[in-house]
């Protein structure tokens, strides 16, 4: 069965001071609808050797990559911002094309994730992060699991330094394809993320997976010669650079883009702490899961990932989860 499409769910927020915004997932506009899979009470999954082999064969058909759509559970907020919130939205920042090719190690740690969902194939963005295994990719939870009442997605694969503008497969996939073998999302995501209605799981929209090195290759970090270090419980109010592969108009998902913006905090009524991070950016669906980077004490760290897009009357922005204790615990489960 082919992908099922449906109209976006957009909620208008009435904010203190009369600011009106609309919120939608970056993965929503023109995206695949999520159908509930079988219930999973687990927030982790290990793919068998048979599943990994099937993953590799499945994506040998490169036409499947071309048909992938940005996807994710439909998370929308409630009607009002929290009472007393100091609501300072960031300004619009136009996404800038990152010059290819992306085979340079500092660029190759960012890549594209392809996976299968009920009804079709989908795409997100991810980042290679440092881990003792040398094989970890960080992304958004909605790129790995369908949320409450659903299950983990299948045939998850990562292509570091992906460049869809390349003329050959070697140019498009300079380091090859790396199938997932172990995936983790937060317990809060599995319990509360709702594909069809408002969700309080957005602050936990992060996840990670370990990849299986292709035959003849070392670990992912050794192969690329680089990785990003995560800074958990980072200071707030940082200037960040976000990266991703936006795949909805005016973008086509083939190339990497970035935005540089100061951050502020975002929280919706009833959502748990910690508050999410908020930045200006015009990237669209497909950039979900892409890393946010900031310099702290002279060192560059990954501090968040793309989660939701927020369109205000005067600005286009997006949010990312704050990587606090829950994110650090998830990292430690591998």
Backbone bond lengths (Angstrom), bond angles and torsions (degrees), N, CA, C in turn:
res aa  C-N    CA-C-N  psi(-1)  N-CA   C-N-CA  omega(-1)  CA-C   N-CA-C  phi
1 X - - - 1.458 - - 1.518 109.59 -
2 X 1.306 117.60 138.82 1.457 121.74 -179.58 1.506 111.79 -77.47
3 X 1.334 116.94 172.60 1.456 121.51 -179.47 1.519 112.07 -60.48
4 X 1.322 116.49 143.81 1.453 122.20 176.89 1.517 108.66 -102.95
5 X 1.314 116.82 127.49 1.465 120.73 -178.84 1.521 109.70 -110.27
6 X 1.318 117.10 153.27 1.453 121.46 175.01 1.507 109.57 -153.54
7 X 1.325 114.54 167.45 1.457 120.71 -176.47 1.523 111.23 -69.53
8 X 1.339 115.73 145.02 1.464 120.39 179.37 1.514 110.86 -63.42
9 X 1.353 114.46 149.73 1.462 120.50 169.43 1.516 107.25 -99.07
10 X 1.313 118.08 119.16 1.460 122.53 -178.23 1.522 108.08 -125.54
11 X 1.311 116.33 128.54 1.454 121.88 -178.87 1.525 109.04 -110.97
12 X 1.333 116.70 133.81 1.460 120.81 175.77 1.515 109.19 -87.96
13 X 1.318 116.45 131.25 1.452 121.68 178.76 1.520 109.79 -103.86
14 X 1.323 116.17 129.83 1.463 120.69 171.58 1.511 107.18 -94.30
15 X 1.310 116.30 118.09 1.451 120.79 -171.83 1.516 109.92 -113.89
16 X 1.330 115.27 149.42 1.460 121.11 178.02 1.523 109.72 -51.29
17 X 1.312 117.47 134.93 1.455 122.01 -179.64 1.514 111.68 89.80
18 X 1.337 118.18 3.54 1.451 121.02 174.78 1.509 114.88 85.02
19 X 1.349 118.43 6.93 1.459 119.97 178.38 1.524 108.57 -72.65
20 X 1.327 117.57 130.48 1.454 121.81 178.87 1.521 108.71 -111.85
21 X 1.329 117.56 128.77 1.447 121.10 178.00 1.511 109.79 -131.29
22 X 1.325 116.07 162.71 1.455 120.75 169.21 1.507 108.52 -123.21
23 X 1.314 115.34 142.06 1.460 120.74 -175.84 1.515 110.16 -119.91
24 X 1.310 116.37 134.36 1.454 120.66 175.22 1.508 108.50 -148.99
25 X 1.310 116.74 153.11 1.451 119.83 177.37 1.518 110.26 -68.14
26 X 1.333 118.14 139.92 1.457 120.42 175.22 1.510 110.46 -59.96
27 X 1.319 114.82 -20.62 1.448 120.19 -178.43 1.513 111.58 -91.91
28 X 1.362 120.22 7.44 1.452 120.70 -172.18 1.518 113.86 -93.43
29 X 1.325 118.20 -49.50 1.451 120.87 -166.56 1.515 111.27 -59.70
30 X 1.316 117.21 114.76 1.443 121.90 -179.95 1.509 112.60 70.15
31 X 1.320 117.76 17.31 1.461 120.00 -173.27 1.508 112.12 -90.10
32 X 1.341 114.44 171.79 1.443 121.20 176.32 1.516 110.05 -70.43
33 X 1.317 117.35 142.68 1.452 121.06 172.30 1.523 108.65 -77.21
34 X 1.313 116.66 144.21 1.449 120.85 177.14 1.517 109.25 -94.62
35 X 1.298 116.19 129.64 1.444 121.03 174.47 1.519 107.02 -102.20
36 X 1.338 115.91 139.11 1.457 118.94 -178.30 1.516 110.01 -64.81
37 X 1.325 115.33 128.34 1.451 120.48 174.64 1.513 109.13 -92.88
38 X 1.307 117.42 -167.27 1.455 118.39 -179.96 1.525 109.24 -70.28
39 X 1.316 115.65 148.32 1.453 121.24 -176.59 1.518 110.85 -63.30
40 X 1.314 115.83 135.57 1.458 120.95 176.37 1.515 108.70 -125.33
41 X 1.320 116.62 123.85 1.455 120.43 178.14 1.515 110.53 -91.40
42 X 1.322 116.55 -0.17 1.455 121.19 -175.65 1.522 110.77 -102.81
43 X 1.341 115.49 147.18 1.458 119.41 177.75 1.523 111.28 -106.37
44 X 1.333 117.48 16.14 1.457 121.10 177.11 1.523 110.23 -141.03
45 X 1.316 114.99 155.86 1.466 120.19 179.31 1.525 108.76 -150.04
46 X 1.327 115.58 139.92 1.455 121.27 171.60 1.517 108.70 -115.62
47 X 1.323 115.98 128.44 1.453 120.82 179.16 1.524 109.11 -86.50
48 X 1.327 115.68 137.78 1.458 120.73 -178.87 1.525 110.49 -74.08
49 X 1.336 115.67 166.17 1.455 120.15 177.14 1.523 110.37 -59.72
50 X 1.319 116.80 -37.74 1.464 120.82 178.13 1.527 110.67 -63.23
51 X 1.343 116.59 -41.96 1.463 120.25 179.15 1.527 110.99 -66.23
52 X 1.318 117.18 -37.63 1.467 120.58 178.55 1.524 110.30 -64.76
53 X 1.333 117.60 -43.19 1.461 121.10 177.84 1.527 111.07 -63.32
54 X 1.332 115.59 -40.51 1.465 120.21 177.63 1.525 110.67 -64.33
55 X 1.325 116.31 -38.61 1.462 122.28 177.28 1.527 110.06 -56.35
56 X 1.326 115.90 -49.73 1.471 120.39 -178.87 1.524 111.58 -60.77
57 X 1.318 117.38 -43.83 1.473 120.50 -179.76 1.529 111.02 -65.93
58 X 1.320 116.06 -40.08 1.466 120.81 -177.14 1.522 111.46 -59.17
59 X 1.346 117.26 -45.64 1.458 120.49 -175.37 1.526 113.09 -85.61
60 X 1.344 117.43 0.07 1.465 119.45 171.88 1.521 110.62 -62.79
61 X 1.319 115.66 -26.12 1.465 120.61 174.08 1.528 107.30 -81.30
62 X 1.327 116.79 97.20 1.469 120.51 -175.03 1.529 112.90 -67.47
63 X 1.317 116.64 -14.64 1.457 119.15 175.46 1.516 111.70 -63.62
64 X 1.319 116.09 -26.29 1.467 120.00 178.40 1.521 110.42 -66.45
65 X 1.336 117.19 -36.88 1.464 119.36 176.57 1.530 110.48 -61.08
66 X 1.308 115.81 -42.18 1.461 120.31 -178.53 1.513 113.55 -65.50
67 X 1.333 117.04 -23.91 1.465 119.93 -178.59 1.521 112.78 -94.57
68 X 1.339 117.82 -1.00 1.461 121.04 -177.90 1.524 111.33 -68.51
69 X 1.331 115.92 142.59 1.463 122.78 -179.31 1.530 110.34 -122.34
70 X 1.329 117.21 146.72 1.473 119.44 171.51 1.520 109.56 -57.73
71 X 1.314 116.80 139.37 1.461 119.71 -172.50 1.515 111.23 -150.30
72 X 1.325 115.69 156.49 1.458 119.69 174.57 1.503 110.77 171.41
73 X 1.326 117.53 163.64 1.451 120.51 176.93 1.516 110.68 -62.20
74 X 1.309 117.92 149.40 1.459 121.68 -177.14 1.510 110.00 -84.33
75 X 1.310 115.39 98.67 1.462 120.94 -179.71 1.517 108.35 -104.10
76 X 1.314 116.44 121.22 1.466 120.73 177.93 1.517 108.40 -132.07
77 X 1.315 118.14 146.97 1.465 120.52 -176.61 1.517 111.80 -85.40
78 X 1.319 114.81 177.33 1.456 120.62 175.96 1.513 111.87 -77.07
79 X 1.313 116.32 -166.71 1.456 120.54 -169.31 1.521 114.62 -84.34
80 X 1.325 117.51 -21.95 1.461 118.19 -174.46 1.519 111.69 -137.06
81 X 1.315 115.02 151.83 1.458 119.88 172.51 1.521 109.11 -73.28
82 X 1.318 118.97 158.11 1.463 121.45 -178.58 1.523 112.11 -59.22
83 X 1.292 116.39 141.18 1.454 121.10 178.73 1.519 110.46 -60.13
84 X 1.329 116.47 129.96 1.451 121.51 176.38 1.517 114.35 83.83
85 X 1.352 117.67 1.93 1.470 118.40 -179.64 1.530 110.83 -66.49
86 X 1.305 115.66 136.79 1.456 120.76 174.71 1.531 106.62 -80.86
87 X 1.301 116.40 93.08 1.463 122.72 -166.05 1.524 110.38 -93.78
88 X 1.325 117.22 99.81 1.458 121.25 -178.65 1.512 109.84 -123.34
89 X 1.316 118.13 88.76 1.470 119.75 -178.39 1.519 112.22 -68.06
90 X 1.329 117.12 145.70 1.462 120.29 176.30 1.520 111.39 -73.84
91 X 1.305 116.51 167.40 1.464 122.25 178.70 1.528 110.36 -89.01
92 X 1.334 115.93 158.99 1.455 121.26 176.76 1.524 111.28 -60.20
93 X 1.328 115.92 137.61 1.462 122.17 171.57 1.527 106.96 -126.47
94 X 1.321 116.92 124.40 1.452 120.59 179.50 1.529 110.16 -74.14
95 X 1.322 116.53 129.04 1.460 120.75 178.34 1.523 110.07 -64.48
96 X 1.330 116.15 137.50 1.465 122.16 -178.82 1.526 109.89 -110.63
97 X 1.324 116.49 137.05 1.455 121.59 177.79 1.526 109.66 -66.29
98 X 1.338 116.09 131.88 1.467 121.13 173.64 1.524 107.22 -86.87
99 X 1.314 116.30 121.41 1.454 120.29 -176.95 1.527 111.60 -60.73
100 X 1.335 116.02 131.38 1.454 121.09 175.47 1.517 110.09 -91.92
101 X 1.325 117.70 176.22 1.474 124.76 -2.21 1.518 111.73 -72.90
102 X 1.346 115.96 169.76 1.454 120.75 -175.03 1.528 112.38 -108.43
103 X 1.330 115.77 25.85 1.457 120.15 -179.41 1.527 112.92 -78.94
104 X 1.330 116.82 -14.18 1.462 121.59 174.29 1.540 108.71 -62.66
105 X 1.338 119.40 132.95 1.470 121.90 -173.36 1.521 115.25 -52.69
106 X 1.353 117.72 -37.74 1.457 119.31 -179.08 1.527 112.37 -67.09
107 X 1.333 117.44 -26.21 1.458 121.40 177.26 1.529 111.55 -92.27
108 X 1.333 115.71 -33.67 1.466 120.23 -173.97 1.515 113.22 -67.37
109 X 1.339 118.74 -19.04 1.461 119.40 178.05 1.527 111.06 -67.74
110 X 1.327 116.90 -14.63 1.461 121.33 174.90 1.528 107.83 -101.17
111 X 1.289 116.76 137.34 1.453 118.46 -177.10 1.512 112.51 -156.75
112 X 1.305 114.68 -170.23 1.459 121.76 -174.88 1.525 109.88 -112.86
113 X 1.323 115.16 141.88 1.461 122.02 178.52 1.529 108.16 -111.30
114 X 1.316 115.48 128.93 1.467 121.60 173.18 1.522 107.95 -113.54
115 X 1.332 116.66 145.21 1.458 120.06 -179.93 1.528 109.05 -159.55
116 X 1.315 115.28 167.71 1.466 121.37 -179.22 1.520 109.28 -108.74
117 X 1.330 115.96 134.36 1.456 122.97 176.07 1.525 107.85 -122.00
118 X 1.340 118.47 165.32 1.459 118.91 175.61 1.527 110.71 -56.24
119 X 1.308 117.49 117.84 1.460 120.91 176.96 1.507 115.45 100.90
120 X 1.338 119.86 -2.54 1.458 118.53 179.97 1.513 113.13 166.58
121 X 1.322 115.04 -165.89 1.463 121.20 178.02 1.521 108.86 -116.25
122 X 1.327 115.92 154.07 1.461 120.73 -169.68 1.523 110.63 -139.16
123 X 1.336 115.44 170.88 1.460 121.41 -176.55 1.522 110.96 -142.89
124 X 1.326 115.61 148.97 1.459 124.05 175.31 1.523 107.81 -148.78
125 X 1.323 115.84 -172.37 1.463 122.17 177.61 1.523 109.06 -122.88
126 X 1.337 116.41 157.75 1.458 119.87 179.93 1.515 111.62 -155.80
127 X 1.339 116.09 173.06 1.461 122.83 -176.33 1.524 109.97 -136.93
128 X 1.323 116.17 136.26 1.459 121.18 173.88 1.522 108.27 -75.77
129 X 1.335 117.02 121.10 1.466 120.82 -179.52 1.527 109.38 -116.55
130 X 1.323 114.29 151.92 1.461 119.09 -177.59 1.523 110.76 -66.37
131 X 1.331 115.28 136.06 1.460 122.58 179.62 1.520 107.26 -157.11
132 X 1.333 118.75 149.05 1.471 119.78 179.54 1.522 114.17 -53.44
133 X 1.328 117.51 -30.78 1.464 120.69 178.65 1.517 112.42 -71.09
134 X 1.347 116.09 -24.94 1.465 120.89 -174.53 1.501 113.91 75.66
135 X 1.343 117.49 11.75 1.474 120.29 -171.29 1.523 114.27 -133.82
136 X 1.326 118.49 30.34 1.469 120.02 -175.64 1.528 112.66 -100.99
137 X 1.343 114.79 138.59 1.468 123.65 173.81 1.521 108.03 -120.33
138 X 1.341 116.72 132.13 1.475 122.71 179.53 1.521 108.71 -104.08
139 X 1.338 116.70 140.32 1.459 120.67 -178.40 1.526 109.21 -157.82
140 X 1.331 117.25 -165.89 1.464 122.71 176.53 1.530 109.94 -90.01
141 X 1.330 116.28 147.61 1.471 120.14 178.20 1.521 111.32 -60.19
142 X 1.348 116.54 -35.43 1.468 118.12 -176.05 1.528 112.16 -71.41
143 X 1.333 116.91 -5.48 1.464 121.35 173.91 1.526 112.05 -90.64
144 X 1.324 116.30 -4.32 1.463 120.55 -174.94 1.523 113.79 -124.93
145 X 1.337 116.74 -28.08 1.468 120.85 -171.90 1.521 109.82 -144.81
146 X 1.336 116.52 141.20 1.461 121.58 -175.99 1.498 115.91 -80.23
147 X 1.333 119.25 0.43 1.452 121.36 176.81 1.512 113.79 88.80
148 X 1.311 115.83 -163.26 1.467 123.25 -175.33 1.529 111.63 -53.09
149 X 1.328 116.56 125.73 1.453 121.06 178.31 1.510 114.09 80.46
150 X 1.328 117.84 -0.63 1.462 121.18 -178.79 1.529 109.07 -114.18
151 X 1.314 116.90 -160.86 1.459 120.34 -174.96 1.515 109.88 -144.03
152 X 1.324 115.41 -179.43 1.459 120.56 175.15 1.522 110.18 -69.70
153 X 1.327 115.76 147.13 1.449 120.65 175.53 1.530 109.99 -75.98
154 X 1.300 116.06 163.53 1.454 121.07 -176.09 1.526 110.87 -112.29
155 X 1.342 114.80 164.66 1.466 122.75 176.31 1.526 112.35 52.74
156 X 1.327 115.49 42.70 1.467 121.78 177.15 1.524 108.83 -72.56
157 X 1.316 117.06 125.78 1.465 120.12 178.50 1.524 109.78 -140.93
158 X 1.326 115.85 147.34 1.464 122.36 -177.07 1.523 109.72 -116.70
159 X 1.348 115.84 135.24 1.461 121.22 176.48 1.520 108.41 -119.74
160 X 1.344 117.39 99.29 1.477 119.64 179.97 1.528 111.08 -66.79
161 X 1.334 115.71 139.41 1.460 120.25 178.90 1.514 113.66 63.38
162 X 1.314 117.28 28.34 1.467 120.98 -178.40 1.533 111.09 -56.04
163 X 1.318 115.99 134.34 1.467 121.09 178.73 1.527 108.98 -138.23
164 X 1.338 115.39 92.77 1.461 120.71 -177.10 1.508 113.97 -65.50
165 X 1.342 117.30 -11.60 1.469 120.35 178.25 1.523 111.53 -82.33
166 X 1.329 118.01 -7.26 1.458 121.09 -179.37 1.519 112.28 -66.73
167 X 1.336 116.51 147.29 1.467 121.47 -177.75 1.524 112.03 -80.94
168 X 1.320 117.74 -25.49 1.458 121.44 -178.05 1.523 109.69 -122.23
169 X 1.329 115.29 164.52 1.465 118.84 178.05 1.520 110.73 -61.48
170 X 1.327 117.80 -38.22 1.463 121.11 179.01 1.521 111.22 -61.82
171 X 1.330 118.06 -33.68 1.461 121.58 178.24 1.531 110.50 -76.93
172 X 1.323 116.24 -36.19 1.463 119.97 -179.68 1.522 111.63 -74.56
173 X 1.318 116.28 -33.33 1.460 121.47 -176.93 1.538 109.10 -127.24
174 X 1.337 118.04 72.73 1.475 120.60 -171.45 1.530 114.46 -61.90
175 X 1.324 117.49 -23.49 1.464 120.89 179.27 1.532 112.22 -119.52
176 X 1.328 116.22 12.64 1.455 120.01 177.59 1.516 113.31 81.21
177 X 1.346 114.93 -170.90 1.458 123.17 -178.39 1.518 110.10 -108.27
178 X 1.330 116.37 139.97 1.458 122.32 -175.32 1.536 109.46 -125.28
179 X 1.326 118.53 101.08 1.465 121.06 -177.56 1.529 112.57 -72.81
180 X 1.329 116.09 146.64 1.463 121.28 178.33 1.528 110.09 -72.74
181 X 1.348 115.74 142.11 1.467 119.62 173.50 1.527 112.42 -121.47
182 X 1.338 118.43 -22.67 1.464 121.60 174.20 1.521 108.45 -143.26
183 X 1.332 116.41 131.27 1.463 122.08 -175.71 1.529 109.16 -126.36
184 X 1.338 116.33 140.95 1.464 121.91 178.42 1.527 110.00 -135.59
185 X 1.330 116.04 134.87 1.462 122.38 167.43 1.521 106.70 -128.76
186 X 1.319 117.39 170.92 1.458 119.14 -177.59 1.526 110.98 -75.91
187 X 1.343 115.65 153.82 1.460 120.61 175.02 1.526 110.26 -60.23
188 X 1.339 116.34 -35.43 1.473 120.24 -179.20 1.527 110.79 -63.15
189 X 1.337 116.56 -36.40 1.462 119.43 179.76 1.528 110.55 -66.05
190 X 1.303 116.61 -47.33 1.470 120.96 -179.21 1.526 110.93 -62.71
191 X 1.312 117.04 -37.05 1.464 121.63 -176.37 1.524 113.21 -77.98
192 X 1.342 118.17 -38.82 1.464 120.61 -167.13 1.526 116.88 -118.22
193 X 1.321 119.25 -17.90 1.471 119.55 -177.13 1.520 109.60 -67.76
194 X 1.319 116.66 122.18 1.459 121.97 -175.53 1.517 109.99 -113.01
195 X 1.333 118.20 118.96 1.463 120.68 -177.05 1.519 114.50 -66.32
196 X 1.322 119.03 -19.68 1.460 120.53 -172.31 1.521 115.07 -116.12
197 X 1.329 118.35 -18.82 1.460 120.09 -175.97 1.526 110.41 -132.26
198 X 1.323 114.88 -177.26 1.466 119.53 -179.47 1.521 110.01 -56.77
199 X 1.339 116.65 146.58 1.453 120.90 -176.45 1.511 110.58 -132.34
200 X 1.330 115.64 141.29 1.461 120.03 174.26 1.530 110.28 -97.09
201 X 1.335 116.87 9.87 1.464 120.38 -176.64 1.522 113.66 -91.95
202 X 1.322 118.53 -4.42 1.464 121.01 -176.71 1.530 113.42 -54.63
203 X 1.355 119.89 -38.90 1.467 118.47 177.82 1.534 113.64 -64.14
204 X 1.339 117.12 -9.06 1.468 121.32 179.54 1.527 111.36 -115.45
205 X 1.325 115.43 27.50 1.463 120.50 -178.20 1.532 110.37 -83.46
206 X 1.317 115.18 64.01 1.472 121.21 175.33 1.524 108.36 -140.11
207 X 1.319 115.28 154.72 1.457 120.83 178.72 1.513 109.23 -163.55
208 X 1.321 115.80 172.39 1.458 120.61 -178.83 1.519 109.22 -150.89
209 X 1.321 116.00 161.10 1.459 119.76 174.34 1.519 110.05 -149.69
210 X 1.326 114.52 151.24 1.455 121.71 172.47 1.518 108.21 -95.21
211 X 1.318 116.33 140.27 1.458 121.16 -179.06 1.530 110.65 -102.96
212 X 1.320 114.90 158.91 1.459 122.87 174.66 1.529 108.28 -96.13
213 X 1.341 118.88 116.82 1.475 119.44 179.96 1.528 111.48 -59.54
214 X 1.326 117.83 137.03 1.467 120.51 174.43 1.526 110.58 -60.62
215 X 1.316 115.81 158.41 1.462 120.71 -179.12 1.526 110.46 -54.47
216 X 1.327 115.42 132.13 1.459 120.57 176.60 1.510 114.84 85.77
217 X 1.354 118.05 -3.48 1.462 120.20 -179.44 1.526 111.13 -105.61
218 X 1.340 115.46 153.69 1.456 121.74 174.50 1.529 108.37 -80.22
219 X 1.303 117.16 -161.80 1.458 120.07 177.08 1.529 109.61 -63.94
220 X 1.316 115.48 165.15 1.459 121.16 179.44 1.527 110.76 -61.58
221 X 1.321 117.64 -44.96 1.465 120.69 179.54 1.526 111.41 -63.76
222 X 1.330 117.07 -43.28 1.461 120.07 178.92 1.523 111.43 -64.79
223 X 1.319 116.15 -37.80 1.466 120.50 -179.00 1.522 111.15 -66.75
224 X 1.330 116.21 -41.78 1.470 120.39 -178.88 1.524 111.99 -82.03
225 X 1.323 116.64 -28.33 1.454 120.07 -176.20 1.510 113.30 79.46
226 X 1.347 116.81 15.62 1.459 119.72 -177.46 1.529 109.75 -165.21
227 X 1.337 115.85 164.31 1.464 123.07 172.96 1.515 107.26 -166.10
228 X 1.331 116.04 169.13 1.462 121.23 177.64 1.517 109.23 -103.74
229 X 1.317 116.52 142.78 1.462 120.60 174.73 1.522 108.73 -96.08
230 X 1.332 116.26 133.99 1.466 120.45 178.11 1.526 109.23 -85.42
231 X 1.336 116.04 136.16 1.458 121.01 172.10 1.529 107.24 -107.24
232 X 1.326 117.11 103.91 1.454 121.35 177.16 1.531 109.49 -79.45
233 X 1.334 115.14 147.72 1.470 121.41 -178.35 1.526 111.79 54.48
234 X 1.324 115.21 44.36 1.465 121.52 179.62 1.532 111.14 -67.97
235 X 1.329 117.99 159.24 1.468 119.98 173.30 1.531 110.15 -59.76
236 X 1.308 116.28 151.19 1.471 120.61 175.60 1.528 109.48 -90.14
237 X 1.333 115.47 171.26 1.450 120.18 177.82 1.512 114.12 71.95
238 X 1.333 117.27 24.75 1.463 120.81 -179.73 1.520 111.81 -82.13
239 X 1.319 116.86 157.60 1.460 122.32 166.56 1.529 107.05 -85.35
240 X 1.319 117.03 129.42 1.463 119.88 -175.71 1.523 111.45 -126.41
241 X 1.332 114.22 159.45 1.456 123.07 169.10 1.518 107.31 -119.00
242 X 1.317 116.94 125.64 1.464 121.09 177.79 1.521 108.97 -107.86
243 X 1.338 115.22 149.49 1.460 121.36 -178.56 1.521 109.63 -132.61
244 X 1.327 115.62 146.20 1.456 118.90 176.66 1.517 111.75 -177.00
245 X 1.319 113.85 178.36 1.464 122.30 -179.85 1.533 109.07 -115.95
246 X 1.337 118.24 77.71 1.472 119.79 -179.71 1.521 110.81 -61.71
247 X 1.342 115.81 134.89 1.457 119.51 -173.48 1.510 115.69 -120.88
248 X 1.319 117.21 5.85 1.467 120.31 177.63 1.519 109.24 -113.85
249 X 1.347 117.76 154.65 1.468 121.80 -174.90 1.523 111.96 -47.09
250 X 1.328 115.66 137.17 1.475 128.67 9.53 1.529 113.99 -89.20
251 X 1.329 118.28 13.82 1.462 122.26 -178.21 1.525 110.06 -101.36
252 X 1.348 115.89 167.49 1.467 118.57 -178.34 1.525 113.37 -128.10
253 X 1.333 118.25 5.95 1.447 121.56 175.24 1.516 115.42 80.03
254 X 1.313 118.41 1.04 1.469 119.81 -175.44 1.512 113.60 -86.89
255 X 1.358 116.79 -23.67 1.462 119.64 -173.58 1.529 111.34 -130.69
256 X 1.319 114.80 162.15 1.453 122.16 -177.24 1.527 111.19 -87.50
257 X 1.330 114.80 140.15 1.461 121.64 176.79 1.526 109.39 -128.18
258 X 1.335 115.46 163.06 1.458 119.79 177.84 1.526 110.59 -142.61
259 X 1.328 115.57 158.75 1.462 123.20 173.24 1.520 108.25 -134.39
260 X 1.330 117.16 141.90 1.462 122.55 175.13 1.521 108.08 -117.64
261 X 1.335 116.58 127.60 1.461 119.80 -173.31 1.525 110.57 -159.09
262 X 1.335 117.27 148.03 1.465 119.21 166.98 1.526 108.89 -69.69
263 X 1.315 117.61 157.94 1.459 121.15 179.54 1.520 111.22 -115.33
264 X 1.321 113.85 153.24 1.453 122.23 168.78 1.523 106.12 -132.67
265 X 1.326 117.61 -170.81 1.467 120.86 -176.79 1.522 111.08 -103.22
266 X 1.335 116.02 150.60 1.460 121.34 174.28 1.525 109.23 -134.31
267 X 1.328 114.48 134.56 1.463 120.01 176.03 1.512 108.27 -149.26
268 X 1.319 116.63 137.76 1.455 121.21 178.23 1.528 110.47 -105.43
269 X 1.326 115.96 158.04 1.458 121.11 -179.31 1.524 111.29 -52.35
270 X 1.320 116.29 127.65 1.458 121.19 175.81 1.515 115.10 84.33
271 X 1.328 117.54 -8.71 1.461 119.53 179.88 1.532 109.84 -76.58
272 X 1.324 116.97 143.62 1.461 120.09 -179.39 1.525 111.92 -75.18
273 X 1.310 116.10 161.59 1.457 121.38 169.87 1.516 108.39 -74.02
274 X 1.309 119.14 157.94 1.465 126.94 2.19 1.521 112.27 -80.21
275 X 1.341 116.03 153.22 1.460 120.85 174.56 1.520 109.94 -57.77
276 X 1.320 115.44 148.78 1.464 120.55 175.48 1.522 110.16 -77.08
277 X 1.324 116.65 166.95 1.457 123.40 174.04 1.517 109.00 -96.05
278 X 1.344 115.98 151.94 1.461 120.82 -171.09 1.526 108.90 -137.49
279 X 1.328 116.87 128.79 1.463 120.82 -179.31 1.527 109.95 -140.21
280 X 1.333 116.30 162.71 1.449 121.44 174.74 1.518 110.76 -85.05
281 X 1.340 117.53 135.21 1.469 120.50 178.27 1.520 109.76 -174.88
282 X 1.339 116.91 142.74 1.467 121.81 179.97 1.531 112.87 -100.97
283 X 1.345 118.37 7.28 1.460 118.80 178.07 1.524 110.64 -62.52
284 X 1.312 115.68 151.26 1.463 122.27 -176.48 1.532 110.16 -114.01
285 X 1.362 115.55 -170.87 1.444 121.62 179.66 1.516 112.11 -52.65
286 X 1.335 115.86 144.98 1.457 121.56 -174.00 1.516 110.45 106.64
287 X 1.351 115.79 -28.94 1.463 120.12 175.34 1.523 110.89 -79.07
288 X 1.335 117.44 -10.85 1.465 121.44 179.47 1.519 111.28 -50.28
289 X 1.320 116.26 134.16 1.454 121.35 179.64 1.510 114.06 91.26
290 X 1.343 117.66 -16.60 1.458 120.97 -179.91 1.523 111.66 -61.86
291 X 1.324 116.97 147.38 1.456 121.41 -173.36 1.514 115.03 -76.92
292 X 1.346 115.76 147.41 1.456 123.86 169.88 1.531 107.00 -106.59
293 X 1.329 115.97 129.09 1.460 121.33 -176.35 1.520 110.60 -118.35
294 X 1.337 115.52 144.17 1.468 120.62 177.89 1.524 109.17 -146.81
295 X 1.325 115.37 153.42 1.456 120.92 176.18 1.514 109.53 -95.44
296 X 1.328 116.22 126.31 1.465 122.26 178.29 1.524 107.71 -130.74
297 X 1.325 116.06 122.81 1.474 121.89 -178.87 1.532 111.56 51.84
298 X 1.329 114.97 42.59 1.455 120.64 174.27 1.517 115.41 79.87
299 X 1.324 118.26 5.16 1.456 121.07 179.85 1.523 110.42 -125.16
300 X 1.316 116.03 143.77 1.467 121.54 -176.00 1.528 109.55 -93.41
301 X 1.344 115.58 130.08 1.457 121.84 -177.34 1.530 110.93 -130.90
302 X 1.333 116.41 157.51 1.453 121.95 165.20 1.524 107.09 -84.62
303 X 1.350 117.32 126.75 1.467 120.85 -175.67 1.523 113.30 -121.06
304 X 1.344 117.84 -8.24 1.462 120.04 178.25 1.531 108.38 -170.28
305 X 1.326 115.13 -175.21 1.471 121.81 175.75 1.520 109.74 -145.20
306 X 1.314 116.60 155.50 1.467 121.54 -179.37 1.528 109.98 -62.29
307 X 1.339 116.26 131.53 1.463 121.22 178.44 1.523 111.52 -124.97
308 X 1.344 117.24 -74.09 1.468 122.14 -174.98 1.521 111.82 -118.26
309 X 1.322 115.68 150.07 1.454 121.08 173.49 1.512 110.40 -102.37
310 X 1.324 117.04 139.74 1.468 122.32 178.59 1.524 108.83 -124.88
311 X 1.322 116.07 121.88 1.461 120.70 176.66 1.521 109.34 -104.91
312 X 1.323 116.64 116.16 1.459 121.87 176.84 1.516 109.01 -96.18
313 X 1.321 116.11 173.75 1.453 119.94 176.62 1.522 110.82 -64.08
314 X 1.333 117.39 -27.81 1.465 119.63 -175.22 1.521 113.45 -123.50
315 X 1.330 118.58 5.87 1.463 119.20 -176.50 1.529 111.68 -158.41
316 X 1.328 114.55 153.24 1.458 121.41 172.02 1.519 107.50 -111.91
317 X 1.315 115.98 126.87 1.456 120.85 -172.28 1.525 110.20 -139.60
318 X 1.331 116.40 174.68 1.452 119.91 173.16 1.523 109.96 -151.00
319 X 1.328 115.05 159.75 1.452 121.18 -179.16 1.523 110.79 -114.36
320 X 1.329 114.29 158.85 1.457 121.92 173.04 1.512 108.69 -139.59
321 X 1.328 118.81 150.79 1.466 120.49 179.29 1.516 111.71 -70.80
322 X 1.326 116.18 145.75 1.460 120.82 172.13 1.525 107.73 -77.05
323 X 1.321 116.59 125.50 1.463 121.02 -176.53 1.527 109.42 -88.23
324 X 1.329 114.40 85.14 1.455 121.57 -177.98 1.520 111.84 -100.70
325 X 1.338 115.88 -142.40 1.460 121.00 -174.29 1.522 113.02 -64.22
326 X 1.328 117.00 -38.81 1.467 119.37 -178.97 1.522 110.51 -64.88
327 X 1.328 116.63 -41.85 1.466 120.29 177.66 1.529 110.71 -64.68
328 X 1.320 116.59 -39.60 1.460 119.95 179.80 1.533 110.80 -65.72
329 X 1.322 116.78 -37.54 1.460 120.60 176.93 1.528 111.00 -65.58
330 X 1.324 116.07 -39.54 1.465 119.92 177.25 1.518 110.33 -60.58
331 X 1.318 117.08 -46.88 1.467 122.41 178.75 1.532 110.17 -55.84
332 X 1.324 116.50 -40.05 1.451 121.26 -176.68 1.515 114.54 -74.97
333 X 1.350 116.63 -10.42 1.467 118.80 -179.03 1.533 112.10 -76.41
334 X 1.321 117.85 -13.55 1.472 120.10 -179.33 1.532 109.95 -81.94
